[in-house]
Amino acid sequence: MNIALRKLALLEKSLGEREEMAKLGGYVTSPVDVELRTKITKLMEQIKIN
């Protein structure tokens, strides 16, 4: 489970960095799908609970 949690955390970090770069580039909307981010967060919470 630790590996899965680490991979999801890295993915979440990567998505955050991508959003930050888009903001710095002048984009108003996020290039990252909100639903994908929500699913990742939900999965991480489920792994932490179990």
N, C-alpha and C positions, 0 to 999 in steps of 0.2 A: 504493500500500500504506500510505503514511503516513496517509492520510485514514481508511482502514478501522481502523487501529490506534488512532487518536485517538478515533474513534466508539466502539469497543469499550471503551477506557479510560474514556470518559465514562459509558458504560452501567454498567460495573463500579463506578465511583465512586457513581453514582446508587443502585445496589442496596445498596452499603455504607451510604450515608446512610439509606436506607429501613430497613435492619436496625437501625441505631443509634437511629433515632426510635422504632421499635417497642420496643426494649429500655427506652428512657427512659419510654415509655408504659406499661410494666409487662407487656408480652407476654413469654411464656416461649419460645414457638416463633417461628422466623423467618418473616416473611411472604414471603421470597424463596425460590423453588424452588432447592434445592441442585443439581439436575441442570442447570438453566439457568446457574447460576454456574460450574459445572464446564465446560460447553460454551464459555462465553465465555472462560474462562482458557485452555482448550485451543486455541481459535481464535487467541487472541493469541500464544501460543507458536509456533503454526504460521506465523503471519505474520512473526514475528521471525526465525525460522530461514530462511525463504525470502527 
